[in-house]
Amino acid sequence: MPTHNKGDVIQRQWEMLRLIPSHDMPGRTAVELAASLETRGYPVTRRTVERDLDNLLECLPLQVNRSGRPQRWRWQKARGLDVPGMEAAEAMALYIMKDAMQAHLPSCFLEALNGRFVQANKTLATLARNGASARWSDRVRVVPAHVVLKSPRISPKVIQDLQKALLHDIAVDVLYQSLYESAPKSRVLYPRGLLLRGSSLYLIADQRNSAEPPYHYAVQRFSSVRLRELEPWPTAAFSLDAFLADGTDQFGDGQAVRLVATISPHLKKILRDSPLSEDMRIVEKGEVATLSATVRDTWALHNWLLGHAENICVQQPAALRTLLAAKLQAAARQYT
């Protein structure tokens, strides 16, 4: 008779308890539970599941329809149970997400998730010992589709103060140094939102005594943040969704423009799979393919066009064509 490590058995039973539906849901059969357990790396028989359930019924608020066939299990109505821990699917999701998030989340955010990552690794290690048929942690990786800069270091206190200011509509007195300034300058800001773009975190805020719309402030460039709880809050309404819809989150003026460009066969294939916009059209005349799409005129668009410079030639808008031509000519001079 095979022996089972007690810790592995407990882990399997814990996983099974998480699979049992609540009282207001149809119950699950032992066959269904065994199948779900197998996909999570715990190959067991229906009989083993039934034996586990019968034993757990003596000490847990489980419910089973003894008269029906097949028998179905669920939690009792008035005595639910919050099963802590982590199921295999959650552990695998966190394992995959960690690779992706490391490239995009500031370090202070990642540190807050370290406990969950450790727990995920322990769960996956248990699955490996149990001989899971698919060892996803050995077979799945996340690879960015572009060059990703390392996340900047951000003071945890800066984040904490900005979060408090955002949640409670509190102005902040900050020292902030932009890319174009030689030293930090004092500003009074009214925080409106936080925006994670690539590996950089930005505060969206109004500046006191400024007629300009909300502006992006790179959080790593704050050298100090102090709450000003007595500062009057501006009456102007702000919607983060509207801010994003305007394309302002991608920098530039965000105005909608009709992009017309000739594209190479290679780029045509890429855009067939991943269109630039909902109304994108590609018209082919002979060997020439012409793209048309409504897009936001932003830095992100400019960078994308420059990144595909050998595969695309912008025809309209004329101002965008002139801007890109100047940048490409300046770049070409670097190599002459």
MIRO-40312 format. One record per residue (C-alpha): residue in one letter; x, z negated, y negated. Coordinates in steps of 0.5 Angstrom, whole numbers, plus 500, padded with zeros to 3 digits. Layout:
MIRO-40312
AXZY/...
***
This chain:
MIRO-40312
M500500500/P503502493/T505496489/H503497481/N507493476/K502488473/G504490466/D502497467/V495495471/I493491464/Q495497460/R491502464/Q485497464/W486496457/E485504456/M479504460/L476499456/R477503450/L473509453/I467505455/P462507450/S458502445/H451500447/D447505443/M451511447/P450513454/G454510459/R460513462/T461514470/A467511474/V468519475/E468520468/L472514466/A477516472/A478523469/S479521462/L484516464/E488521468/T488526462/R492520458/G497519464/Y494514468/P492518475/V487513479/T481514484/R474513482/R474507487/T480504483/V476504477/E470501480/R474496483/D477494476/L470495472/D467490477/N472485476/L472486469/L464485469/E465477470/C469476464/L467481459/P460483456/L459490460/Q453493462/V451497468/N445500471/R445498478/S439501480/G441508478/R445514481/P451515478/Q452508475/R454508468/W458503464/R457501457/W458495452/Q452490452/K448490445/A449484442/R456482444/G460488443/L468487443/D473490439/V479492443/P486492440/G492496442/M493503442/E490509447/A494514449/A491520445/E492515438/A500514440/M501521441/A498523435/L502518431/Y508520435/I507527432/M505525425/K511521424/D515528425/A511531420/M510525415/Q517523415/A518530411/H513529406/L511521405/P516517401/S520512404/C516506402/F509509405/L513510412/E516503412/A508501412/L507505418/N513502422/G509497426/R504503428/F510507430/V513502434/Q507501438/A506508439/N513509442/K511503447/T505506449/L508513451/A514509454/T509506459/L506513460/A512515462/R513510467/N507511470/G509518471/A504522466/S503529468/A504531461/R510528457/W508530451/S513526447/D518531451/R515537449/V512537442/R515537436/V513539429/V518544425/P516545417/A515552415/H519552409/V525548407/V523541406/L527536401/K528529403/S523524400/P526520394/R527513394/I521509390/S521502389/P515498393/K514494386/V512501382/I508503388/Q504496388/D503496381/L501503380/Q496502386/K493496383/A492500376/L489506379/L484501383/H482497377/D483502371/I488498368/A493502363/V501501365/D507500360/V512504363/L519507362/Y519514365/Q525519364/S523527365/L527532368/Y528534361/E530528357/S537524357/A534517358/P528514360/K522513354/S517508354/R510510355/V503507355/L499511361/Y492511364/P493512371/R488517374/G490519381/L496519386/L498526389/L503527394/R506534394/G511536399/S516530399/S514528392/L509523390/Y506524383/L502520378/I496523375/A495520368/D493520361/Q498518356/R496514350/N495518343/S496524346/A491530346/E494533352/P490533359/P492529364/Y499530366/H504529373/Y509524373/A514524379/V513517381/Q521516383/R522517375/F519511373/S524505372/S519500370/V511499371/R508493367/L500492367/R497492361/E490489363/L488488355/E489495354/P482499352/W480504358/P479511355/T472514355/A473521358/A471522365/F476524370/S475528377/L481528381/D477534385/A476538379/F483537377/L485539384/A480545384/D483547377/G490549381/T493544376/D496540382/Q500546383/F503546376/G502552371/D496553367/G492554374/Q488559371/A484564376/V487571376/R486577380/L493579384/V494586386/A500588389/T503593394/I506589401/S510591407/P507592414/H511585416/L507581410/K501585411/K501582419/I502575416/L496575411/R492578416/D493571420/S493567413/P489570407/L491568400/S484567398/E477568401/D476574397/M483577399/R483585401/I488589404/V487597403/E491602406/K493609404/G498613408/E504608409/V502604403/A498597403/T495594397/L493587397/S488584392/A486577391/T483572386/V489566386/R491561381/D497562377/T501557378/W508555380/A506555387/L504562387/H510564383/N515561388/W511564394/L512571391/L519570390/G520568397/H517574399/A520578394/E523584399/N516584402/I511585396/C511588389/V506585384/Q502590380/Q497586376/P497582372/A502585368/A505578365/L506576372/R509582374/T514582367/L516574369/L517576376/A522582374/A526577369/K527572374/L529577380/Q534581375/A537574373/A538572380/A541579382/R546578376/Q548572380/Y550576386/T554582382/
***
